[in-house]
């Protein structure tokens, strides 16, 4: 008989949510969300990126991206500019405040990542990542 606690989809979804919630809690004292942290990461990694590229990298919907960028622009972290070759495209870049904020909080992600994998060997982490990649690959094939 089917048991949801044995279902890989449920187990990974539940684990992902619990980890995301824990990271959000760590970031809350810095008045920033996990999603904003991810956006700041990519905005700093790529000097200039457009909204749809950022949405794709973050694996979120364009409508969600617009609201996220609205908030980050209001907080003074992000600057929107229209592409000079295609006015339909909105490019994003970090402001000086955004660059400073990014620098302040990137270390938090590294510390959190290090903390949640403590006592797990490099070999086990490699197996975990390979298994997760295979599960994702399988999920995209015909059922």
FIVEX-830135 format. One record per residue (C-alpha): residue in three letters; residue number from 1; x, y, z. Coordinates in nm, 3 decimals. Example, Ala and Ser with C-alpha at 12.3 -4.5 7.8 and 13.67 -1.06 7.14 Angstrom:
residues 2
- type,seq,east,north,up
- ALA,1,1.230,-0.450,0.780
- SER,2,1.367,-0.106,0.714
end
This chain:
residues 143
- type,seq,east,north,up
- UNK,1,0.000,0.000,0.000
- UNK,2,0.118,0.352,-0.078
- UNK,3,0.265,0.546,0.216
- UNK,4,0.327,0.915,0.160
- UNK,5,0.620,0.914,0.404
- UNK,6,0.795,0.674,0.163
- UNK,7,0.723,0.889,-0.143
- UNK,8,1.044,1.059,-0.261
- UNK,9,0.848,1.357,-0.392
- UNK,10,0.687,1.418,-0.053
- UNK,11,1.007,1.357,0.144
- UNK,12,1.212,1.597,-0.069
- UNK,13,0.939,1.861,-0.073
- UNK,14,0.901,1.844,0.305
- UNK,15,1.278,1.857,0.360
- UNK,16,1.318,2.147,0.119
- UNK,17,1.045,2.344,0.296
- UNK,18,1.194,2.280,0.640
- UNK,19,1.541,2.387,0.525
- UNK,20,1.401,2.697,0.350
- UNK,21,1.203,2.789,0.662
- UNK,22,1.512,2.751,0.881
- UNK,23,1.719,2.968,0.647
- UNK,24,1.442,3.230,0.632
- UNK,25,1.445,3.236,1.011
- UNK,26,1.821,3.299,1.013
- UNK,27,1.779,3.582,0.760
- UNK,28,1.483,3.744,0.937
- UNK,29,1.706,3.925,1.184
- UNK,30,1.872,4.090,0.881
- UNK,31,1.531,4.199,0.750
- UNK,32,1.569,4.001,0.428
- UNK,33,1.404,3.689,0.289
- UNK,34,1.561,3.379,0.141
- UNK,35,1.421,3.473,-0.201
- UNK,36,1.571,3.822,-0.178
- UNK,37,1.901,3.663,-0.070
- UNK,38,1.896,3.443,-0.381
- UNK,39,1.814,3.742,-0.603
- UNK,40,2.099,3.942,-0.451
- UNK,41,2.332,3.648,-0.514
- UNK,42,2.249,3.631,-0.887
- UNK,43,2.232,4.009,-0.931
- UNK,44,2.584,4.032,-0.791
- UNK,45,2.712,3.737,-0.990
- UNK,46,2.595,3.886,-1.320
- UNK,47,2.675,4.254,-1.362
- UNK,48,2.363,4.311,-1.570
- UNK,49,2.081,4.060,-1.606
- UNK,50,1.725,4.103,-1.729
- UNK,51,1.414,4.014,-1.531
- UNK,52,1.328,3.702,-1.731
- UNK,53,1.685,3.569,-1.705
- UNK,54,1.680,3.623,-1.329
- UNK,55,1.340,3.453,-1.300
- UNK,56,1.477,3.154,-1.491
- UNK,57,1.790,3.130,-1.276
- UNK,58,1.579,3.152,-0.959
- UNK,59,1.318,2.911,-1.099
- UNK,60,1.029,3.147,-1.026
- UNK,61,0.745,3.286,-1.236
- UNK,62,0.783,3.620,-1.410
- UNK,63,0.487,3.764,-1.217
- UNK,64,0.655,3.667,-0.889
- UNK,65,0.978,3.823,-1.015
- UNK,66,0.805,4.155,-1.083
- UNK,67,0.676,4.175,-0.724
- UNK,68,1.016,4.075,-0.585
- UNK,69,1.197,4.339,-0.790
- UNK,70,0.934,4.600,-0.695
- UNK,71,1.010,4.534,-0.329
- UNK,72,1.387,4.531,-0.377
- UNK,73,1.372,4.849,-0.583
- UNK,74,1.165,5.020,-0.311
- UNK,75,1.426,4.911,-0.054
- UNK,76,1.697,5.070,-0.270
- UNK,77,1.879,4.748,-0.364
- UNK,78,1.797,4.721,-0.735
- UNK,79,1.792,4.953,-1.033
- UNK,80,1.571,4.879,-1.335
- UNK,81,1.673,5.010,-1.676
- UNK,82,1.519,4.953,-2.017
- UNK,83,1.739,4.774,-2.266
- UNK,84,1.866,5.020,-2.526
- UNK,85,1.815,4.767,-2.809
- UNK,86,1.479,4.627,-2.700
- UNK,87,1.252,4.841,-2.482
- UNK,88,1.048,4.532,-2.387
- UNK,89,1.345,4.404,-2.187
- UNK,90,1.412,4.537,-1.838
- UNK,91,1.769,4.499,-1.717
- UNK,92,1.850,4.479,-1.349
- UNK,93,2.157,4.583,-1.158
- UNK,94,2.247,4.633,-0.796
- UNK,95,2.270,4.981,-0.651
- UNK,96,2.557,5.074,-0.420
- UNK,97,2.328,4.989,-0.128
- UNK,98,2.241,4.657,-0.294
- UNK,99,2.608,4.572,-0.341
- UNK,100,2.678,4.655,0.022
- UNK,101,2.378,4.452,0.142
- UNK,102,2.482,4.157,-0.074
- UNK,103,2.830,4.162,0.073
- UNK,104,2.685,4.167,0.426
- UNK,105,2.455,3.869,0.382
- UNK,106,2.632,3.628,0.146
- UNK,107,2.837,3.497,0.437
- UNK,108,2.516,3.400,0.616
- UNK,109,2.431,3.159,0.334
- UNK,110,2.776,3.005,0.345
- UNK,111,2.762,2.959,0.722
- UNK,112,2.411,2.808,0.700
- UNK,113,2.518,2.571,0.423
- UNK,114,2.823,2.462,0.620
- UNK,115,2.609,2.412,0.932
- UNK,116,2.343,2.193,0.771
- UNK,117,2.599,1.960,0.614
- UNK,118,2.815,1.920,0.922
- UNK,119,2.900,1.560,1.003
- UNK,120,2.823,1.453,0.644
- UNK,121,3.121,1.324,0.450
- UNK,122,3.220,1.468,0.112
- UNK,123,3.148,1.127,-0.039
- UNK,124,2.795,1.116,0.105
- UNK,125,2.729,1.470,-0.018
- UNK,126,2.844,1.373,-0.367
- UNK,127,2.615,1.068,-0.364
- UNK,128,2.326,1.284,-0.238
- UNK,129,2.376,1.542,-0.515
- UNK,130,2.406,1.271,-0.782
- UNK,131,2.091,1.096,-0.658
- UNK,132,1.897,1.424,-0.646
- UNK,133,2.009,1.513,-0.998
- UNK,134,1.898,1.169,-1.122
- UNK,135,1.561,1.204,-0.948
- UNK,136,1.511,1.545,-1.113
- UNK,137,1.614,1.404,-1.450
- UNK,138,1.371,1.112,-1.408
- UNK,139,1.090,1.348,-1.309
- UNK,140,1.123,1.529,-1.641
- UNK,141,1.094,1.215,-1.853
- UNK,142,0.767,1.055,-1.962
- UNK,143,0.581,0.878,-1.686
end
